[in-house]
Amino acid sequence: MKIKNSESLAEKIMLLKKEKNAVILAHYYQVPEIQDIADYVGDSLGLSQQALKTPADIIVFAGVHFMAETAKILNPSKKVLLPDLQAGCSLADSCPPAKFRAFKKKYPDHLVISYINCSAQIKTMSDVICTSSNAQKIVESFPLDQKIIFAPDKNLGGYINAQTGRNMVLWNGSCEVHDIIKAEAVIRLKAENPGARLIAHPECKAVILELADFIGSTTALLDYTIKSDAQKFIVATETGILHQMKKESPGKEFLIVPTDEACSCNDCPYMKMNTLEKLYACLRNEEPEIKLSKSVIEKANKPILRMLKLSE
């Protein structure tokens, strides 16, 4: 039964969390009411770092499937819960393990750098993982002549190639939330809002990034809006980040680049599958639980830890 009073539901979640020694980790793209009760809200790098060091017995991951998998890989002895097991990721889905394995065989002398937005199986085939926060740093940690496959996001990989002068082989994958953003919508918003700064996530297409005043990870975008003297921002990423932007800079104006003419939004359907009701049921019943084989955990753990070490 759906509980209508979200405040009392939030209180019940907090009590359960204390009782079970649980921690709630939430991505910036979650609905505001989940962000507001989370112990930590962040992007993929920050969430991975928090998952690694948490003393909690139970990790409730308010995000999508690959994020909860990452938490389980880093904490094999802990119970990791995801409010909705169907909360997947279009980018992760764009890189099927069998097809990637065949693709990798074509480049036997290439090192594999995989964006964290991929399945645990893809991580087992990778030499090091990266996030949008540290992708350039990870790539530049290798010599210029090192041959590299970058997967699964072609837009992020193309951006890093442009920034570093590399020629990494790119897997042809993308995030539907960022890839769908149209230049026409951006240009229209810029024309209607002279002086507004356009900030964009590097998962966007190159044509969007060329128009941007600032390009960065979700956390970097948030930090930029806090520190900038601009009063209005056009935001080319998922709608959920606006909640933190408005909290941190209540006097500033934020306009999401819409992908639907019916609303001023650009929502990830998977991120928005998680609700307070599902989070409460998940914590109460301690399910759905993320389960991975020992071999997958051991193989996937190495490239993630390598990333975290390089990010220190």
N, C-alpha and C positions, 0 to 999 in steps of 0.2 A: 504493500500500500504506500502511495506517495504521501510523504509528510509535507504539509503546506507551509508550516512555519519554519522558514529557513534558519532563523536565529536559534530556535530550540534544537534544530537538527545540528547546527554547527556546534552547539554546546555539548550535545551527545557525542559528537565525533571527538571533541577535545577530551572528554572524560574517558572514552574508549582508548584513545591514543595513550593517555597517561597510564591507564590500567594495564595495557598490553606492551608498554615500552616500545611504542611505534613512532616512526617519523614519517611525515608527509612531505614528499618532494614534488614540486609542481613546476611545469614549464610555463613560460610567459604566455603561451597561446591558450592556456586553460581559461575557463569562464571566471569572471572576477570573484565570485563567491568562493571558489576553490583556492584561488591565489591568496585571498584574504585569511584563510585559516591554515595555510601551508607553513611548515617550519622553514622552508627555503624555497624561493622562487628564482629561477634562473634559466640560462640557455644550456645547451647540451654539455659544454665543457664544465661549467659550474656545477651542474647536476651530477656529472660523473665524479667530480672531485668530492662533492658532498656524500655521494653514495659510498665512496671508498673509505671515508673516515668516520661515518656515523657509528655511534656506540649502540644504536637501537637494535632490538631483536627482530623487529618487523619493519620493512620498508614499504610504504604505500606510495606507488609511483603514479601521480596524476599527470599522465602524459600519454605517449603512444607505445606500441608494443616493443619497438627496438630499444627504447629508452629503459623500459623495465628489464629487458633482456640484459642490457649493459650493466644495470645495477646487480642483477643476479650473477653475472660473470665476475664482477668485482667482489661479490659477497656470497660465495657458494654455500656457506653454512647458515645464512640468514633466510628468512621467509620474505619473498618479494611478491607484492600483490599489485594487480592492475585493476582498477574499477570496472573496466569493460575490455574483455579480451579481443573484441572486434575492433578496437581502436588501433588501426594499422597505420600505414604511411605510404602514400603514392610513390614517393621516391624509393623507399626500400623495395616496394613491389615491382619497380621498374628494373630491378636487377635480380632475376631468378638465379639461384646458385648453380644449377646445371649449365645454363647458358654462359654464366660468367666463368665457370671452370674451363669451358671450351675456348672462350675468348682469351683467357690467361695463357693457355697452351700455345697460342699463336705468338706470344712474346716471352719466350722462356728466359731471356736475359734481363727482363724488366722487374723492378721492385714494385710492389703494389701498395699504394696509399689509398685507403678507403675512408670516405667521409663517414662519420659515425651514424648517419641516417641510412643504415643498411642492416640486414638481418645478421643474427649470430653466425650463420653459416658463411656469409660473405666475410665476416671478421676472421674466421678460421683460415681463410685463403689470403689474408692480408699480412703485410710486413709491419705496417704501422697504421694507426687510425688517426684521423684529424677531425676537428670541428671547424665551423666557419670562423671561430675566434682565433684559432691557431694554425689554420691550413697553410698560410704563407710561411710561417715560422717552421712548420714541420717540413715542408718542401725544401726550404732553403737550408735545412740541416744536412742535406745531401749534396754531394759535389754536382757541379753544373753538367758534367758528362754522364751522370747517373741516369740510366733509362728508367722511366717511371710510367706505370699505369695508374690513372686516377679514376676512381669509381665512387659512387654511381652518378654523381651530379655533373653533367656536362657544362652547365652554366658556371658553377663555382670553379670547376677545373679550368674552364676557359679564362675566367677572371684571373686565377692564380698564374696561368701561363703568361698572360699579358703583363702581370705585375712583376714576374720573376725572369722573363725572357726564356722560359722553358718551352719544351715541346712535348709535354706529357701526352701519352695516348689516353683519350677520354672514352669512358663507357657512355653510351647514349641514353642517359637517364635524366629525369628532372622531377622537381616538386610541382605538382599541379597548382598549388596555391601561389607560387611565385612565377611559374612559367606562363600562367594565364594572364598576368598583368600586361596590359596593352599600352604601347607608346602613345596612342591617341588619347587615352584617358589621362595619362600623365601630363601631356602637353596641354590639354584642356584645363586641367587643374592649375597648372603653372600660369596659364594665361588669365584665369579667373582670380588668381591669388598672387599678384605681383609682390615680390619680396619674400615669399615663403620659400624655405629651404626644402629641397627634395632629398630625402634620405632613403637609401635602398639596401636591401639584403643582397649579398652576392649570389644567391640562388636565382635572382632575376636574370632575364635575358640581357645580353650585352647592350642592346639598344636602349634599355632602361638605365643601365649603369652609366652609359655615356652621358645621360641627361642629369645624373645625380650630383648633388653638392657634396654628399658624403655617402660612403659605402662601408658597411660593417655588419658584424654579427648582431644578433638581437640585443645583447648586452651593450655592444658598442653603440648601437643606434640610441638606446636609452641614455647612456652616458653623454652622448653628443647633445641630445635635447636638453639635458640638465645644465651642461656647461656653456652651451651656445647663448649668445645674446639675442638671437632671433626670437621672435614672438609667435611665429606660425610655421608649421612643418607639414609637408606632404609626405606621407609615410607609405613606402612601397614594401610592405610585408604583411603578415597575418594580423588581423584586427586585435587579437588578444593583448598585444604589447601596449595598446593605447591606455589600458587600465593603469599600468605602472607609470607611463609617461604623464598622465593626468594627475596621479597622486604625487609624483615628484615635482611637477611644474604646473600647479593649478591655475596659474595666470596665463599660461600659453595655450595656443590653439593647435589641434592636431587633426589632420584630414587624411583618412585612409584612402588609398587609390582603390576605387570600387571595381569589382569584377562582375557585379550584378546590377543592372539598371534599376532593379526594384529596391535596392538598399545601398547605403553607404558603408559597405562592408567587404571583407575578403576573408571569410572564415574557412579554416581547415575542418572539413566535416568529421575527421577522425579525432582531432583534439577536442572537439565540442561534444563528443559522445560521452565523455565523463561528466557526471553531475554530482551534486552533494548527496543525493539519494543513493546513487551507486557507490560513492565513496564510503558512506556510512555502512551500507550492507556489506561491502567488501571488507571493511575493518571488523565489523561484528562477526562475520562468518569466516574470516580469514581465507577468503577465496573470491575471485579466481587467483590462483597462484601461478607464478612463472616457474616452469620446470625445464631444465636443460640437462642433457647428458654430461657426464663427467668429462668425456673426451672433448666435447664442444667447448665446455667451460675452460678447460686447460689450454686448448689451441687459441681460443678467442681472447683469453686473458693477456697473453703476451703482447700483441700489438696495441692493446688499450693501455697497458702499463707503460709501454714504450712511449706512447703519446703523452701520458701524464708526466713522465720523467722529462721529456723534451719541453714540456710546458712550464716547468718550474722556474 
